[in-house]
Amino acid sequence: MMRLPQSDRVQSMFLLLMLSLGKQLHQTAALFTVMVSQELYTVDYGSNVTLECNFDTEGHVELKDLRASLQKVENNTSLHSERATLLEEHLSLGKALFHIPRVQVSDAGQYRCLIIYRVAGDYKYLTLKVKASYKKINTHILKIPGVDEVQLTCQAEGYPLAEVSWPNVSVPANTSHTKTSEGLYRVTSVLRLKPHPSRNVSCVFWNANVKELTSAVIDPHASAFLGSWSLFHLPSHQLHPSDVCFCHHIFL
């Protein structure tokens, strides 16, 4: 009987091992799948969120053979999310729950839920959107010395970036934005005009990404009673129709 050379025997053993592992992987993978009931999460800035993946092993789950991780996908690479905590007590129920506390702007993006069971693995993608409402709109009225004009300013912070418009006003406004240390947008819109008797002016913040509209109404004549500089910064729960400025939400 002819014996194979040592190198050939090693290669043959390696091929047999790979064929055996491949067969086992295929059989196990056919029984193991990862599923998600919700692919998109839209979360308020500063709130908590739990991303959920479900898996089916077609039988009892051996936790010692299970590995679950949540990876954030950035620039075509996947990195383990340091912000997410796996709630291990739910694994025996076929659920991988990843809890992210006090959601930040930097948490927004795409995630990959990867679960490996024994020699099989599967994953699904989840998307997290973060929104911060432009609900607190600060208004500022400045009487321009020497002319019958006022400068109106609306400023608010939120996320994503909102557009600002001044309905029923023909003169253009100057709108700009900066970013806060938390990653929120601070949007400022300035309008200069000649006030009309018995006519209020509105500034509208439109957050198209989350389809949210907020607005403030200003009485340009209020500065005549409060001096050249006046700042109106009133929380919405303290507002009254007789106040100079009020803010409201409209969700579409």
C-alpha positions in Angstrom: 0.0 0.0 0.0 1.5 3.3 -1.0 1.8 5.9 1.7 1.3 9.6 1.1 4.1 12.0 1.8 3.9 13.8 5.2 2.9 17.1 3.5 0.2 15.4 1.5 -1.3 13.7 4.6 -1.4 17.0 6.5 -3.1 18.7 3.5 -5.7 15.9 3.2 -6.5 16.0 6.9 -6.9 19.8 6.7 -9.3 19.5 3.8 -11.4 16.8 5.6 -11.5 19.1 8.7 -12.7 22.1 6.6 -15.4 19.9 4.9 -16.6 18.7 8.3 -16.8 22.2 9.8 -18.5 23.6 6.7 -21.1 20.9 6.8 -21.7 21.5 10.5 -21.9 25.3 10.0 -24.4 24.9 7.2 -26.6 22.6 9.3 -26.5 24.8 12.3 -26.9 28.1 10.4 -30.1 26.6 8.8 -31.6 26.4 12.3 -30.3 29.8 13.6 -31.6 33.1 12.4 -31.7 36.7 13.7 -34.8 38.7 13.3 -35.9 42.3 14.1 -39.5 43.5 14.6 -38.4 47.1 14.3 -35.7 48.4 11.9 -36.0 52.1 12.6 -35.9 53.8 16.0 -36.6 57.5 16.3 -35.7 58.7 19.8 -35.9 62.0 21.6 -32.5 63.5 22.6 -31.7 62.7 26.2 -34.2 59.8 26.5 -33.5 56.1 26.8 -33.8 53.4 24.1 -33.6 49.7 23.9 -32.7 48.1 20.5 -34.1 44.6 20.1 -33.0 41.6 18.1 -34.7 38.2 18.3 -33.1 34.8 17.5 -34.3 31.3 17.1 -32.1 28.3 17.8 -34.9 25.7 17.2 -34.6 24.5 20.8 -33.1 25.2 24.2 -30.6 28.0 24.3 -27.2 27.1 25.7 -26.1 30.6 27.0 -22.5 29.5 27.3 -22.4 29.0 23.5 -24.0 32.3 22.7 -22.4 35.6 21.9 -24.4 38.8 21.2 -23.0 42.2 20.3 -24.2 45.5 18.9 -21.8 47.2 16.4 -22.1 50.7 15.1 -21.4 50.9 11.3 -19.3 53.9 10.4 -17.3 54.5 7.2 -17.8 50.9 6.1 -16.4 49.5 9.3 -18.2 48.0 12.4 -17.1 48.8 15.9 -18.5 47.6 19.2 -20.8 50.1 20.7 -19.5 51.3 24.0 -22.7 53.1 24.8 -25.0 50.0 24.5 -25.4 47.5 27.4 -26.6 44.0 26.7 -29.5 42.9 29.0 -28.3 39.4 29.5 -31.3 38.2 31.5 -33.4 38.2 28.3 -31.1 36.0 26.3 -32.8 32.8 27.5 -36.0 34.1 26.0 -34.4 34.4 22.5 -34.1 38.2 22.8 -30.9 40.3 22.6 -31.8 43.7 24.1 -29.2 46.5 23.9 -30.0 49.5 26.2 -28.6 53.0 25.4 -29.2 55.5 28.2 -29.6 59.3 27.7 -29.4 59.2 23.9 -26.9 61.7 22.4 -26.7 63.1 18.9 -23.5 61.0 18.4 -25.6 57.8 18.9 -27.5 58.3 15.7 -26.6 56.0 12.8 -26.8 52.4 11.7 -26.1 49.4 13.9 -25.5 45.8 13.3 -26.9 43.3 15.7 -24.6 40.2 15.5 -25.4 37.0 17.3 -23.1 33.9 17.2 -24.4 30.6 18.5 -21.8 27.8 18.6 -20.4 27.7 15.0 -23.3 29.6 13.4 -23.9 33.3 13.2 -26.4 35.8 11.8 -27.0 39.5 11.9 -29.5 42.2 11.1 -29.2 46.0 10.7 -31.0 48.6 12.8 -31.1 52.4 12.4 -31.3 54.9 15.2 -32.5 58.5 14.5 -32.2 61.2 17.2 -34.4 64.2 17.3 -34.5 67.2 19.6 -37.5 69.5 19.2 -37.1 73.2 18.6 -39.7 73.8 21.2 -38.1 76.5 23.2 -37.9 79.5 20.9 -36.3 82.6 22.3 -37.4 85.9 20.7 -35.7 89.2 20.8 -37.1 92.6 19.7 -34.8 95.6 19.0 -36.1 99.0 18.2 -33.7 100.5 15.5 -32.8 104.1 16.6 -33.6 106.9 14.2 -35.9 104.9 12.0 -39.4 103.4 12.3 -38.1 99.8 12.1 -37.6 96.9 14.5 -35.2 93.9 14.3 -36.9 90.6 15.3 -34.8 87.6 16.2 -35.9 84.0 16.8 -33.4 81.5 18.1 -33.8 77.8 19.1 -31.8 74.7 19.6 -32.7 71.2 18.2 -31.7 68.4 15.9 -31.5 67.7 13.0 -31.0 71.1 11.3 -34.3 73.0 10.9 -35.3 75.5 8.3 -36.8 78.9 9.4 -39.4 80.9 7.6 -41.4 84.0 8.4 -44.9 83.6 6.8 -46.6 86.6 5.2 -43.4 88.7 5.3 -42.0 89.9 2.0 -38.6 91.1 3.3 -35.8 88.5 3.5 -34.5 87.2 6.8 -30.9 86.3 7.7 -30.7 82.8 9.1 -27.6 81.1 10.4 -26.6 78.2 12.6 -23.9 76.9 14.9 -23.4 73.7 16.8 -23.4 73.3 20.5 -21.0 71.1 22.5 -23.7 68.5 22.7 -24.0 68.4 18.9 -27.3 70.2 18.7 -28.0 73.0 16.2 -28.5 76.5 17.5 -30.5 78.2 14.7 -30.8 82.0 14.6 -33.0 83.9 12.2 -33.1 87.8 12.1 -35.7 89.9 10.4 -35.7 93.7 10.0 -39.0 95.4 9.1 -41.3 98.3 9.6 -44.1 97.1 12.0 -47.7 97.4 10.9 -50.5 98.3 13.3 -52.3 95.4 14.9 -50.2 92.8 13.0 -48.1 90.1 14.7 -45.2 88.3 13.0 -44.5 84.6 13.2 -41.2 82.6 12.8 -41.6 78.9 11.9 -39.0 76.2 12.5 -39.5 73.2 10.2 -37.6 70.1 11.1 -38.1 68.2 7.8 -36.2 65.0 8.9 -38.7 64.2 11.6 -41.6 66.2 10.1 -42.1 68.5 13.1 -43.2 72.2 13.0 -42.7 74.7 15.9 -43.4 78.4 15.8 -43.4 81.6 17.8 -45.6 84.7 17.4 -44.1 88.1 18.2 -45.8 91.5 18.6 -43.3 94.0 17.0 -45.0 96.8 18.9 -44.1 95.3 22.3 -40.6 97.0 22.3 -42.3 100.4 22.5 -43.3 99.6 26.0 -40.2 97.7 27.1 -37.4 99.8 25.9 -34.9 99.4 23.1 -33.8 95.8 24.2 -36.1 93.1 25.4 -35.8 89.4 25.6 -38.8 87.1 25.8 -37.9 83.6 27.1 -41.1 82.0 28.5 -41.5 78.3 29.0 -44.5 76.9 27.1 -46.4 75.9 30.3 -46.3 79.5 31.6 -47.6 81.1 28.4 -51.0 82.9 28.1 -52.7 84.4 25.0 -52.0 87.8 26.4 -48.2 87.2 26.5 -46.1 88.7 23.7 -44.6 85.4 22.6 -46.1 81.9 22.6 -44.8 78.7 21.1 -46.7 75.6 20.0 -46.0 72.2 18.3 -47.6 70.7 15.2 -46.7 67.1 14.4 -47.5 66.0 10.8 
